[in-house]
Amino acid sequence: MMLCIGPSTIVGTLTTAILGVMSPDSVKTYIGVNIEPYDTEQFDLHEPSGSFGIEYDMYKHIRLFAEHLSSLKEFEGGGTSLGLKVFFK
């Protein structure tokens, strides 16, 4: 399996890591890789994917986030999500 990790992936990953180090503790950043090592009926990941994002807790139950998801096998594509998460505790 060939992984397509291009310049924008490298820049996005480094930027996310730098933001995580330089930002206050209230801002959280993350980098993730999702790989399905074996076939299951619960998860159907046909190819590995990567993500990086940033979150900020605005209030006790509201979180602002931005996240980018993309395939590691395709050079183009992916999607970016911006929004609010509401937690009911």
Backbone hydrogen bonds, N-H to C=O, Kabsch-Sander energy under -0.5 kcal/mol:
donor,donor_aa,acceptor,acceptor_aa,energy
4,C,72,L,-3.4
5,I,3,L,-0.9
6,G,4,C,-0.7
10,I,6,G,-2.1
11,V,7,P,-2.8
12,G,8,S,-2.4
13,T,9,T,-2.4
14,L,10,I,-2.6
15,T,11,V,-2.7
16,T,12,G,-2.2
17,A,13,T,-2.2
18,I,14,L,-2.6
19,L,15,T,-2.7
20,G,16,T,-2.0
21,V,17,A,-1.7
22,M,18,I,-2.5
23,S,19,L,-2.2
27,V,24,P,-1.7
28,K,26,S,-0.5
28,K,55,E,-2.8
30,Y,53,G,-2.0
32,G,51,S,-3.1
34,N,49,S,-3.4
35,I,33,V,-0.6
40,T,43,F,-0.7
46,H,44,D,-0.8
49,S,34,N,-2.1
50,G,70,S,-2.9
51,S,32,G,-2.7
52,F,68,H,-1.7
53,G,30,Y,-2.3
54,I,66,A,-2.5
55,E,28,K,-3.1
56,Y,64,L,-2.5
57,D,26,S,-0.9
58,M,56,Y,-1.0
58,M,62,I,-1.4
59,Y,62,I,-1.6
62,I,59,Y,-0.5
63,R,85,K,-2.6
64,L,56,Y,-2.9
65,F,83,G,-2.6
66,A,54,I,-2.1
67,E,81,S,-2.6
68,H,52,F,-2.6
69,L,79,G,-3.0
70,S,50,G,-2.3
72,L,48,P,-2.1
79,G,69,L,-2.9
81,S,67,E,-3.2
83,G,65,F,-2.1
85,K,63,R,-3.0
87,F,61,H,-2.7
89,K,87,F,-0.7
